Every structure is written in C-alpha cells, then in structure tokens.
Amino acid sequence: MNDSVIARREFGGRVYEIDTDKDRLDRRLIHDFLSRCSHWARGIPRDVVERSIAHSLCFGLYGEAGQVGFARAITDQATFAYLSDVFVVAAARNAGLGRFLVEAILAHEPLAGLRRWHLVTRDAASLYRRCGFAEMRHPQLIYLDRVDPDADARATAASA
C-alpha cells in the first residue's frame, strides 16, 4: 500500500481502497455528485468544492475502474471532527462500501480517539449508527445552526 492508502478490502471479488492523497481525487466526479445528485449541496459551485477539499482531510474510495466514493473530515485533529460530503456513487452502493469508508475514516490515525464527531444526515442514519454514531444524548445541550442560503451565489459571483 502507498503511504496515503489507509485501507484496502475486497467486496464481491473486487478490491477497493481508501486513499487520502488529494492529487488522486476525481474532482469532476466529486463536484458532479455534490452539485447534481446530493440533496445537501445541490448546485454548489466548483470553486466552493475545491476550497472545501483544500481545507479538509479528504478520503477517496477507489475501485479498479476509478473513484466510486468520497468523504471529508473538518477537524482540529485533537478533540473534534465533522464528517461531511460522504457518498458512494449509485453503481457501487449496497455492497458495504459506505460503512467501509466511514469505519476507515474513524480509525485513521490522526482522527482515531477524537472525543466528538458530528455529522448530519437525512437518509443514512442506519449506516452511521452501525459505525457508532447516535442521536445527541444530552438533552441539556442545544445544537445550533447558522445557514446562509446565499453563500454559494456570492461565491459564484465573486469568482466570475
């Protein structure tokens, strides 16, 4: 394995690996999936995706024919990480690859043992529960969110 390949496993007779090398990422695939297929980043500009990759720990999931999945972690690498933009392309789903990707990220040395991980999901809670995530257990804590619905439009205008 290359130094940047953090996990390798066989699924259905095919070998898949997870790599942290940002130069290997298929940025077109990532942008296309996020901007066209995801419900959380639909329409996201390419330059915003590029900045998010530049400032995150990124994990590409690769099969023999190329990249089939992606995730990124935003973290201080000491106490906290936010798992974001996790996906496996439709043609590679339902084989356990999503769980493989998430478990490899959680076990990755700079991130293993962090006190707290966060993520937001609409329809993959069962996957994340199998990886140890749960609804927030502290009713005395309030999760707050600040959303700027015009951020992507401003980024697009600024780069034009």
Secondary structure as the mmCIF struct_conf table of DSSP 4:
data_model
#
loop_
_struct_conf.conf_type_id
_struct_conf.id
_struct_conf.beg_label_comp_id
_struct_conf.beg_label_asym_id
_struct_conf.beg_label_seq_id
_struct_conf.end_label_comp_id
_struct_conf.end_label_asym_id
_struct_conf.end_label_seq_id
TURN_TY1_P TURN_TY1_P1 ASP A 3 SER A 4
STRN STRN1 VAL A 5 PHE A 11
TURN_TY1_P TURN_TY1_P2 GLY A 12 GLY A 13
STRN STRN2 ARG A 14 ASP A 19
HELX_RH_3T_P HELX_RH_3T_P1 LYS A 22 ARG A 24
HELX_RH_AL_P HELX_RH_AL_P1 ARG A 27 ASP A 32
HELX_RH_PI_P HELX_RH_PI_P1 PHE A 33 CYS A 37
BEND BEND1 HIS A 39 ALA A 41
TURN_TY1_P TURN_TY1_P3 ARG A 42 GLY A 43
HELX_RH_AL_P HELX_RH_AL_P2 ARG A 46 ALA A 54
TURN_TY1_P TURN_TY1_P4 HIS A 55 HIS A 55
BEND BEND2 SER A 56 SER A 56
STRN STRN3 LEU A 57 GLY A 63
TURN_TY1_P TURN_TY1_P5 GLU A 64 ALA A 65
STRN STRN4 GLY A 66 THR A 75
BEND BEND3 GLN A 77 THR A 79
STRN STRN5 PHE A 80 VAL A 88
HELX_RH_3T_P HELX_RH_3T_P2 ALA A 90 ALA A 92
BEND BEND4 ASN A 94 GLY A 96
HELX_RH_AL_P HELX_RH_AL_P3 LEU A 97 ALA A 107
BEND BEND5 HIS A 108 HIS A 108
TURN_TY1_P TURN_TY1_P6 GLU A 109 GLY A 113
BEND BEND6 ARG A 115 ARG A 115
STRN STRN6 ARG A 116 HIS A 118
BEND BEND7 ARG A 122 ASP A 123
HELX_RH_AL_P HELX_RH_AL_P4 ALA A 125 ARG A 130
TURN_TY1_P TURN_TY1_P7 CYS A 131 GLY A 132
BEND BEND8 GLU A 135 GLU A 135
TURN_TY1_P TURN_TY1_P8 PRO A 139 GLN A 140
TURN_TY1_P TURN_TY1_P9 PRO A 149 ASP A 150
HELX_RH_AL_P HELX_RH_AL_P5 ALA A 151 SER A 159
#
